[in-house]
Amino acid sequence: MKSLNILIITLFLSVFNLISAQELKSPNGEITMVFSLQEKGVPTYELVYKNQDVIKQSHLGLELKEDEKSLLDDFKIIDTKNATFNNTWKPVWGEEKEIRNHYNELAVSLKQNETDRIVLIRFRLFNEGLGFRYEFPTQQNLVYFTIKEEKSQFAMTGDHTAFWIPGDYDTQEYDYTESKLSEISTKFDKAVTGNASQEQFSKTGVQTALMMKTAKGLYINIHEAALIDYSCMSLDLDVENLVFESHLTPDVNGDKGYMQAPCNSPWRTIMVSDDARDILESRITLNLNEPCAIEDTSWIKPVKYIGVWWEMITGKSSWSYTDDLPAIQLGVTDYSKVKPNDTHAANITKVKRYIDFASKHGFDGVLVEGWNEGWEDWFGKSKDYVFDFVTPYPDFDVQDIHNYAKSKGVKMIMHHETSGSTRNYERHMDKAYQFMKDNGYDAVKSGYVGNILPRGEHHYSQWIVNHYQYAIEKAADYQVMVNAHEAVRPTGICRTYPNLIGNESARGTEFQAFGGSKPNHVTILPFTRLIGGPMDYTPGIFEMDISKLNPNNNSHVNSTIANQLALYVTMYSPLQMAADLPEHYEQFMDAFQFIKDVAIDWDESVYLEAEPGHFITVARKEKGSNNWFVGNVNGNLARTSSIKLDFLEKGKKYKATIYADAKDANYKSNPQAYTIKTKIVTSKSKLSISSVPAGGFAISIIGIN
């Protein structure tokens, strides 16, 4: 009898485990996700690509504050639902005119035995990877709750090569480190050199998007999508077991998230392929966001611009109108009574010079930084001063500049440096946006340099993430496009709010004037930072020796001119800046022609070759035309690209203008050496082009019949 009971129990447990294991396949059948409840009711998942393990069995759940039972175990499955979705949608701007959204879905409803709380875990499996999130439906036993930590795991199958930056709560402006997973902790101190916040986070923590490559040649990317009303996720590595676990940015109290059901987490994404180009081509991040929430998007337009910016970044000129002690500390409220310096860049004469250059060469807009009162107070570290976003310095006449720009057919781009004082910005936001509309500004570059006020908050905590979202939505009310710098890295929200036309949120060109970036930096960013959305990288630097702008700055731009041209294609953005000074472009007008010609909105993108950290070659078809543009950026080693032009329309001839590194080009000693050649090409043509380290090439392909 006892043996019979044991047999019955064993059979029951076997049936239970069979029922609790749920399998989901991608539309093409190449990826399989298995969800199961393990011992003690612990939810888990695993991921397989073409019969190769990608994610080993990994736990799911959330740890709640001490006075609440955590949502980690003691679950049973109460319902499962399967669905298939397949449609296409048209982005307002993008890398292609249509995006396919095709996935199979599994929604697993779990009930916790002790508390009767319900958690739904939704999985969406695309041909290029997986997205999953936690959902908390309306229920009596779970209304308000505080997250102590999210415990989503990503168990690796081996000691992969990773391209990573530290899991900082306040900045992503790092060079990427390439190492084995097991080496992250040993290389951590070197990776954070020069960043003041390095003691705030784990020495095994990394930020997403995290790019990896396995020994068997699989490319894996972990990120998140639709970061709304939640804390930004980084990943902590269990070095011994090679298991990543989610790590949310804390607030000033150390809490990770305040939730009210019904609600949900962002999506956690895992992309996988045996071809690196598929990672660049994937639109999982956008597809996991909600459709456009703006009814009339006719005012949202891609922008190619120049700006009064690089000369301040390099130290050639200043943001401040005066070098005196902070004006407010002196009790001065009338800046006309303050002695001006002779280095303030945002003056009427200089700005008009930029407007003239933009008009002559077909640029849409001109950005001006340092135009408004308060910069010397901020640099003077006044504890009380914050910007008001509407009051110009005496040498910048808003109305005069507006009228002049309008007469030249050029739009002005506003700059709002918040100095990290988010509450002050929110108080002034309506007035600031209305001021922009009154004076012809349709776009704003916002900045969050410095510690966040109120003090103790981090740039990526839930509260500040909500501030960034508030700014985007408020801007939409005024039909203002936003380019947010120092904000949280993007997670595809630009699909829902396409007025978020750009972000920085990574180590951009400015760091080339702060000591430089690694020569292969731009071959990694499209696999990492750009997975979530476009970056305002500010390319187009032609003078690499910064000491020629500022004798006290010995920095060097680690790039050739051909590489800088290619960035307009490889670093996708609908907001592209020609960041250098007009006089530097005037020295190389033949190369500058590519920047003038290259499109910023596309009907089609073709990824010709790619290897993270080594090279990327992309071809893009200009929206509404038959013109194509190709860009190649190269890493640390010289190489030759052999590319087919079979993406061109058959039977049609094109004129290809090829901007390439000269044979003697060297990003350190001879970065301005380039060649320009033209030839007639068709869809049957093949090109072989060499690139030096940190070099590349750019091609305009214009239809001629």
C-alpha positions in Angstrom: 0.0 0.0 0.0 2.9 2.3 0.9 4.6 1.6 -2.4 1.3 2.3 -4.2 1.0 5.7 -2.5 4.6 6.6 -3.4 3.9 5.6 -7.0 0.7 7.7 -7.1 2.6 10.7 -5.7 5.4 10.2 -8.1 3.0 10.0 -11.1 1.2 13.1 -9.8 4.4 15.1 -9.5 5.4 14.0 -13.0 2.1 15.1 -14.4 2.4 18.4 -12.5 5.8 19.1 -13.9 4.7 18.3 -17.3 1.8 20.7 -17.1 3.9 23.4 -15.5 6.4 23.3 -18.4 5.3 25.6 -21.2 7.1 25.8 -24.5 7.0 28.7 -26.9 8.7 28.8 -30.3 9.6 31.8 -32.5 7.6 32.3 -35.8 10.5 30.7 -37.8 10.9 27.9 -35.3 14.6 28.6 -34.7 14.3 29.8 -31.1 12.6 28.0 -28.2 11.7 29.3 -24.8 10.6 27.0 -22.0 8.9 28.3 -18.9 8.5 26.0 -15.9 7.8 26.0 -12.2 10.6 24.3 -10.2 10.8 23.0 -6.7 8.9 25.2 -4.2 7.1 26.9 -7.0 10.0 29.0 -8.4 9.3 30.4 -11.9 12.0 29.8 -14.4 12.7 30.1 -18.1 15.4 28.9 -20.5 16.2 29.9 -24.1 17.5 27.8 -27.0 18.6 28.9 -30.5 19.1 26.3 -33.3 19.5 23.6 -30.7 22.2 25.6 -28.8 21.6 26.7 -25.3 21.5 30.5 -25.0 20.1 31.0 -21.5 20.3 28.1 -19.1 17.4 27.6 -16.6 17.1 31.0 -14.9 14.9 32.2 -12.0 12.2 34.9 -12.3 10.6 37.1 -9.6 10.8 40.2 -7.4 11.9 40.7 -3.9 9.7 43.0 -1.9 10.3 45.1 1.2 10.8 43.3 4.4 7.2 43.6 5.6 5.9 41.9 2.5 6.3 38.3 1.3 8.4 38.4 -1.8 7.2 37.3 -5.2 9.9 34.7 -5.7 8.4 31.3 -5.0 5.3 29.4 -3.7 3.6 29.8 -7.1 1.2 27.6 -9.0 0.0 28.1 -12.6 -3.6 29.1 -12.8 -3.9 30.0 -16.5 -1.9 30.1 -19.7 -2.8 31.9 -22.9 -1.1 31.7 -26.3 -1.3 34.2 -29.1 0.3 35.1 -32.4 0.8 38.7 -33.7 1.9 39.7 -37.1 1.6 43.2 -38.6 3.6 46.1 -39.9 3.7 49.7 -38.8 5.1 52.9 -40.1 7.5 54.9 -37.9 7.4 58.7 -38.0 11.1 58.5 -38.8 13.4 55.6 -38.8 15.9 53.2 -40.4 13.1 51.9 -42.7 9.7 53.0 -43.8 7.9 50.0 -42.4 8.7 47.7 -39.4 7.3 44.2 -39.1 6.1 43.2 -35.6 5.9 39.4 -35.6 5.9 37.3 -32.5 4.4 34.3 -30.7 3.2 35.0 -27.2 2.8 33.0 -24.0 1.1 34.6 -20.9 1.5 32.6 -17.7 -0.7 33.6 -14.8 0.7 32.6 -11.4 -1.0 32.6 -8.0 1.1 32.6 -4.8 -0.3 30.0 -2.5 0.2 31.8 0.8 -0.9 35.2 -0.2 -3.3 34.6 -3.2 -1.4 37.3 -5.0 -1.4 37.0 -8.8 1.5 37.7 -11.1 1.4 37.3 -14.9 4.6 36.8 -16.8 4.2 37.6 -20.5 6.7 36.2 -23.0 7.0 37.4 -26.6 9.3 35.4 -28.9 10.4 37.0 -32.1 12.6 35.5 -34.8 15.6 37.4 -33.3 14.9 37.0 -29.6 12.8 37.1 -26.5 11.0 39.8 -24.5 9.4 39.2 -21.1 7.9 41.3 -18.4 6.0 41.1 -15.1 2.4 42.2 -15.0 0.4 42.8 -11.8 -3.4 42.9 -12.5 -6.0 44.5 -10.3 -6.4 42.4 -7.2 -7.3 42.7 -3.5 -4.1 41.3 -2.1 -1.6 43.3 -4.1 -2.3 47.0 -4.5 0.6 49.1 -3.3 4.0 47.5 -3.0 7.7 48.4 -2.9 10.3 46.6 -4.8 13.5 45.8 -2.9 15.1 44.2 -5.9 14.1 42.5 -9.2 15.5 39.0 -9.4 15.4 38.2 -13.1 18.2 36.0 -14.0 20.2 35.4 -17.2 22.3 32.3 -16.8 25.1 32.2 -19.3 26.3 29.0 -21.0 30.0 29.8 -20.9 32.6 32.5 -20.3 31.6 34.7 -23.2 33.4 37.7 -24.6 31.5 40.8 -23.5 31.5 44.5 -24.4 30.6 46.2 -21.2 30.5 49.4 -19.2 30.1 49.6 -15.4 26.7 49.5 -13.8 26.8 53.2 -12.8 23.6 54.8 -11.5 24.4 58.2 -13.0 26.3 58.0 -16.2 26.9 55.8 -19.3 29.8 58.0 -20.5 32.4 55.2 -20.5 34.6 53.6 -23.0 33.7 50.0 -23.5 35.8 47.2 -22.1 36.1 44.0 -24.0 36.8 41.0 -21.8 35.7 37.6 -20.8 32.8 37.6 -18.3 35.0 36.1 -15.7 37.4 39.1 -16.0 34.8 41.9 -15.3 35.6 42.2 -11.7 39.4 42.3 -12.3 39.1 44.9 -15.0 36.5 47.0 -13.2 38.8 49.5 -11.5 40.5 50.4 -14.8 37.1 50.7 -16.5 35.8 53.3 -14.1 39.0 55.5 -13.9 38.0 59.1 -13.9 34.4 58.6 -12.9 33.6 60.0 -9.5 30.6 57.7 -8.8 32.6 54.5 -9.0 32.0 53.5 -5.3 28.2 53.5 -5.7 27.8 50.3 -7.5 28.9 46.6 -7.6 32.3 45.7 -9.1 30.5 42.9 -11.0 27.7 45.2 -12.3 27.4 46.2 -16.0 24.9 48.3 -17.9 22.6 47.2 -20.7 22.5 47.0 -23.6 25.1 44.2 -23.0 26.7 42.7 -26.1 28.3 39.3 -25.9 29.8 36.7 -28.3 30.1 33.0 -27.4 33.0 30.7 -28.3 30.7 28.9 -30.7 29.9 32.2 -32.6 26.6 33.2 -31.1 25.9 36.9 -30.6 23.8 37.7 -27.5 22.4 41.0 -26.5 20.6 41.7 -23.2 18.6 45.0 -22.7 15.2 46.3 -21.7 12.3 48.0 -23.5 9.6 50.4 -22.6 11.2 51.8 -19.4 8.2 53.6 -18.0 7.5 54.4 -14.3 10.2 52.0 -13.2 13.9 52.0 -12.3 16.6 51.5 -14.9 18.1 47.9 -14.9 21.7 47.0 -14.8 23.1 43.4 -14.4 25.1 41.9 -11.6 27.3 38.9 -12.4 27.7 35.9 -10.2 31.2 35.3 -11.5 31.5 31.7 -10.1 28.3 30.5 -11.9 28.3 33.1 -14.7 24.7 34.1 -14.0 23.6 37.7 -14.5 20.8 39.0 -12.2 18.9 42.3 -12.6 19.9 45.1 -10.4 17.7 48.2 -10.3 18.8 51.7 -9.6 17.9 52.7 -6.1 16.3 56.0 -5.0 17.6 58.2 -2.1 16.1 55.7 0.4 17.6 52.7 -1.3 14.2 51.5 -2.7 14.0 50.2 -6.2 10.4 51.0 -7.2 7.0 52.1 -5.8 4.2 50.2 -7.6 0.4 50.4 -7.7 -1.5 47.6 -9.4 -2.5 47.4 -12.2 1.0 47.9 -13.4 3.9 46.1 -15.1 7.6 46.1 -15.4 9.6 47.1 -18.5 10.3 44.3 -20.9 13.6 42.4 -20.5 15.0 41.5 -23.9 17.4 38.8 -25.1 18.5 39.0 -28.8 20.4 36.1 -30.3 21.8 35.1 -33.7 24.8 33.5 -35.3 25.1 36.6 -37.5 26.0 39.9 -35.9 24.1 41.8 -38.5 20.8 40.4 -37.2 21.4 42.2 -33.9 21.7 45.5 -35.7 18.7 44.8 -37.8 16.4 43.8 -34.9 13.5 46.0 -34.0 12.5 44.1 -30.9 13.1 47.1 -28.7 10.7 49.3 -30.7 8.2 46.6 -31.2 7.8 46.1 -27.4 6.8 49.7 -27.0 3.3 51.0 -27.4 2.2 52.6 -30.8 2.6 56.3 -31.3 0.6 58.3 -28.7 0.8 61.6 -30.7 -2.2 62.0 -33.1 -0.7 64.7 -35.3 3.0 64.0 -36.0 3.4 66.4 -39.0 5.5 68.7 -36.9 8.1 66.0 -36.0 10.8 66.2 -38.6 14.4 64.9 -38.8 17.0 67.6 -38.4 20.5 68.1 -39.7 22.2 70.9 -37.7 25.3 72.8 -36.8 25.9 74.6 -33.5 27.9 76.8 -31.2 29.1 74.0 -29.0 32.4 72.3 -30.0 34.4 75.4 -29.3 33.2 75.4 -25.7 33.7 71.7 -25.3 37.3 72.1 -26.4 37.9 75.1 -24.2 38.4 77.5 -27.1 35.4 79.6 -26.0 33.3 79.8 -22.9 29.6 79.3 -22.0 29.7 82.2 -19.5 29.3 85.8 -20.5 31.6 87.0 -17.7 34.6 85.7 -15.7 33.5 87.6 -12.6 32.5 85.9 -9.4 29.0 84.4 -9.6 26.7 87.3 -10.3 24.0 86.3 -7.9 26.6 85.8 -5.1 27.6 89.4 -5.8 24.0 90.6 -5.6 24.0 91.5 -9.3 20.7 91.0 -11.2 21.5 93.2 -14.2 24.1 91.5 -16.4 24.6 94.6 -18.4 26.5 96.0 -15.4 28.8 92.9 -15.2 32.1 93.1 -17.1 31.9 90.7 -20.1 34.8 88.4 -21.0 36.1 88.2 -24.6 35.5 84.4 -24.9 31.7 84.1 -24.7 30.7 82.1 -27.8 26.9 82.7 -27.8 27.1 86.3 -29.1 25.1 87.8 -31.9 27.9 88.2 -34.4 29.1 84.6 -34.0 25.7 83.1 -34.0 24.8 84.9 -37.2 28.0 83.5 -38.8 26.7 80.0 -38.0 23.3 80.9 -39.4 24.9 82.1 -42.6 26.9 78.8 -42.9 23.8 76.7 -42.2 21.8 78.6 -44.8 24.5 78.4 -47.5 25.0 74.6 -47.1 21.5 73.5 -46.6 21.4 72.7 -42.9 18.0 72.8 -41.1 19.0 74.3 -37.8 21.5 76.0 -35.5 22.0 75.0 -31.9 23.4 77.7 -29.5 24.6 76.8 -26.0 25.5 79.3 -23.3 22.9 81.9 -24.5 21.1 82.3 -21.2 22.1 83.9 -17.9 23.5 81.8 -15.1 26.5 79.8 -16.5 29.1 81.6 -14.3 26.9 81.0 -11.3 26.7 77.3 -12.0 30.5 77.0 -12.7 31.0 79.1 -9.6 29.2 76.3 -7.7 26.5 78.5 -6.3 24.3 76.2 -4.2 21.2 78.4 -4.8 21.3 79.3 -8.4 19.3 77.5 -11.1 18.5 78.5 -14.7 15.2 80.1 -15.7 15.5 79.1 -19.5 14.1 82.4 -20.8 16.6 85.2 -19.9 19.4 85.8 -22.4 22.8 87.3 -21.8 23.2 91.0 -23.0 25.1 89.9 -26.1 22.4 87.5 -27.3 19.2 89.1 -28.6 16.5 86.4 -29.0 14.2 88.3 -31.3 17.0 89.6 -33.5 18.5 86.1 -33.9 15.0 84.6 -34.6 14.3 87.2 -37.3 17.7 86.7 -38.9 17.5 82.9 -38.9 14.0 83.1 -40.3 15.2 85.4 -43.1 17.8 82.7 -44.0 15.4 79.8 -43.9 17.1 78.3 -40.8 15.5 77.1 -37.5 17.1 77.8 -34.2 17.5 74.9 -31.7 17.1 75.7 -28.0 19.4 74.6 -25.2 18.2 73.9 -21.7 20.9 73.0 -19.2 19.0 72.0 -16.0 22.2 71.5 -14.0 20.4 68.4 -12.6 17.8 70.5 -10.8 14.8 68.6 -12.1 12.1 70.1 -9.9 13.2 73.6 -11.0 13.0 72.5 -14.6 9.5 71.1 -14.1 8.4 74.4 -12.5 9.7 76.4 -15.4 8.8 73.9 -18.2 5.6 75.4 -19.4 7.1 78.9 -19.5 10.3 77.6 -21.2 8.4 75.6 -23.9 6.0 78.5 -24.6 9.1 80.9 -24.9 10.5 78.5 -27.5 7.3 78.5 -29.6 7.0 82.3 -29.3 10.5 82.6 -30.7 10.5 80.0 -33.4 12.3 77.1 -31.7 10.8 73.7 -32.5 13.5 71.5 -30.8 15.4 71.6 -27.5 18.6 70.0 -26.4 18.2 69.4 -22.6 21.0 68.6 -20.3 21.3 67.0 -16.8 25.0 67.6 -15.9 25.9 67.1 -12.3 24.2 65.6 -9.2 20.5 65.4 -9.3 18.5 67.8 -7.1 16.8 67.0 -4.8 20.1 65.6 -3.5 20.6 61.9 -3.2 18.6 60.9 -6.3 20.3 59.1 -9.1 20.0 59.9 -12.9 18.4 56.4 -13.5 16.1 55.9 -10.5 12.3 55.6 -11.0 11.6 59.1 -9.8 14.0 60.6 -12.3 13.0 58.3 -15.1 9.5 59.6 -14.6 10.8 63.2 -14.8 12.4 62.5 -18.3 9.1 61.0 -19.4 7.2 64.0 -18.1 9.5 66.3 -20.1 8.9 64.4 -23.3 5.1 64.4 -22.9 5.0 68.0 -21.9 7.1 68.9 -24.9 4.6 67.1 -27.1 1.8 69.4 -25.8 3.8 72.3 -27.2 4.9 70.4 -30.4 8.5 70.5 -29.3 11.1 67.9 -30.2 13.5 66.7 -27.4 17.1 65.8 -27.6 17.9 64.7 -24.0 21.6 64.5 -22.8 22.7 62.9 -19.6 19.2 61.3 -19.3 18.5 57.6 -18.9 19.6 55.5 -22.0 16.7 55.0 -24.4 14.5 51.8 -24.5 12.4 52.4 -27.6 10.1 55.0 -26.1 10.6 57.0 -29.3 8.1 54.7 -31.0 5.4 56.0 -28.6 6.7 59.5 -28.4 8.6 60.2 -31.6 9.2 63.8 -30.5 12.0 62.2 -28.5 14.2 62.7 -31.6 17.5 62.0 -30.0 19.5 61.2 -26.8 23.1 61.3 -25.8 23.2 58.8 -22.8 26.6 57.4 -23.8 30.2 58.5 -24.4 29.8 60.9 -27.4 32.1 62.9 -29.5 32.7 65.5 -26.7 34.9 62.9 -24.9 37.4 63.2 -27.8 38.1 66.6 -26.4 38.4 65.3 -22.9 41.2 62.9 -23.5 39.8 60.8 -26.3 37.8 57.6 -26.8 39.1 54.2 -27.9 39.7 53.9 -31.6 37.0 51.2 -32.0 34.4 52.9 -29.8 32.0 53.6 -32.7 32.1 49.9 -33.8 30.6 49.0 -30.4 27.9 51.7 -29.9 25.5 50.4 -32.5 25.5 47.0 -30.7 24.9 48.5 -27.3 23.7 52.1 -26.8 21.8 52.3 -30.2 19.8 49.2 -29.5 17.4 51.4 -27.5 17.1 54.3 -29.9 19.1 56.9 -31.9 22.0 58.8 -30.4 23.0 62.4 -30.8 26.6 61.4 -31.2 27.6 64.8 -32.8 30.0 63.5 -35.5 31.8 65.4 -38.2 35.0 66.5 -36.6 37.6 67.4 -39.2 40.3 69.0 -37.0 41.6 66.2 -34.8 44.3 68.1 -33.0 42.4 69.9 -30.2 45.5 71.9 -29.2 44.9 73.9 -32.4 41.7 75.2 -30.9 42.9 75.4 -27.4 46.7 75.3 -26.7 46.0 74.1 -23.1 44.1 71.0 -24.4 46.3 68.2 -25.7 43.4 65.9 -26.5 43.2 64.2 -29.9 40.2 62.9 -31.8 40.9 59.2 -32.4 39.4 59.0 -35.9 40.1 59.8 -39.5 38.0 62.1 -41.6 36.6 59.2 -43.6 35.5 57.6 -40.3 33.8 60.8 -39.3 31.9 60.8 -42.6 30.8 57.2 -42.2 29.3 57.9 -38.8 26.4 59.7 -40.5 25.3 56.3 -41.8 26.5 53.8 -39.2 25.3 55.8 -36.1 21.6 56.1 -37.0 19.8 59.2 -35.9 17.2 61.5 -37.3 19.1 64.3 -35.5 22.5 64.7 -37.0 25.0 67.4 -36.2 28.0 68.6 -38.1 29.8 69.3 -34.9 33.0 71.0 -36.0 33.6 74.7 -36.6 32.7 76.2 -39.9 36.2 77.3 -40.7 37.4 73.6 -40.4 34.8 72.5 -42.9 35.9 75.3 -45.3 39.3 73.8 -45.4 38.0 70.4 -46.7 34.9 71.3 -48.7 35.2 68.3 -50.9 34.9 66.0 -47.9 32.2 68.2 -46.4 30.1 67.6 -49.4 29.2 64.1 -48.1 27.8 65.6 -44.9 25.8 68.0 -47.0 24.4 65.2 -49.2 23.8 62.4 -46.7 20.2 61.8 -45.8 18.8 61.6 -42.2 15.6 59.6 -42.8 15.5 56.3 -44.6 13.2 53.9 -46.5 15.5 50.9 -46.2 18.6 49.8 -44.3 20.9 46.9 -45.3 23.6 45.7 -43.0 26.4 44.5 -45.2 29.0 43.4 -42.7 29.4 43.6 -38.9 31.5 42.4 -36.0 31.3 44.2 -32.7 34.5 46.0 -31.8 35.9 45.4 -35.3 33.8 46.8 -38.1 30.4 47.8 -39.3 29.2 48.6 -42.9 25.7 49.8 -43.5 23.8 50.9 -46.7 20.7 53.0 -46.4 18.2 54.2 -49.0 17.1 57.8 -48.6 13.4 58.3 -47.9 11.4 59.1 -51.0 14.3 58.7 -53.4 16.5 56.1 -55.1 19.7 57.5 -53.6 21.8 55.3 -51.3 24.5 56.1 -48.8 27.0 53.6 -47.4 29.1 53.9 -44.3 31.9 51.8 -42.9 33.7 52.3 -39.5 36.7 50.3 -38.7 38.2 49.2 -35.4 41.8 48.6 -34.3 43.1 46.7 -37.3 43.5 47.7 -40.9 41.2 45.7 -43.2 39.6 45.6 -46.6 35.9 45.5 -47.2 34.5 43.6 -50.2 30.9 44.6 -50.6 28.3 43.8 -53.2 25.9 46.5 -54.4 23.0 44.0 -55.1 20.7 46.1 -52.9 20.5 48.7 -55.8 17.6 48.7 -58.2 18.3 46.2 -61.0 18.9 47.7 -64.5 19.6 51.2 -63.1 22.9 53.1 -63.2 24.3 55.1 -60.3 27.1 57.5 -59.7 29.1 56.4 -56.7 31.3 58.9 -54.9 33.7 57.1 -52.6 35.3 58.9 -49.6 38.0 56.7 -48.2 41.2 56.7 -46.1 44.3 57.5 -48.1 47.0 54.8 -48.0 49.1 56.9 -45.6 46.1 57.8 -43.4 46.7 57.4 -39.7 44.2 58.4 -37.0 47.0 59.7 -34.8 49.6 61.2 -37.2 47.7 61.7 -40.4 44.0 61.7 -39.8 43.1 64.2 -42.5 44.4 62.0 -45.4 41.6 60.9 -47.6 40.8 60.1 -51.2 37.6 60.8 -53.2 36.9 58.8 -56.3 33.8 58.4 -58.5 32.6 55.5 -60.6 29.5 54.3 -62.3 27.9 51.3 -60.5 25.0 49.0 -60.9 23.4 46.2 -58.8 26.0 43.9 -60.2 29.0 45.9 -59.0 31.4 44.9 -56.3 33.6 47.3 -54.4 36.8 46.6 -52.5 37.8 49.4 -50.1 40.6 49.5 -47.5 40.3 51.2 -44.1 43.0 52.0 -41.6 42.6 51.6 -37.9 39.9 54.0 -36.6 39.2 54.8 -40.2 36.5 53.9 -42.7 34.7 55.0 -45.8 31.6 56.7 -46.9 29.8 56.4 -50.3 27.0 58.4 -51.9 25.3 56.4 -54.6 23.1 58.7 -56.7 20.8 57.4 -59.5 21.6 58.8 -63.0 18.9 57.1 -65.1 
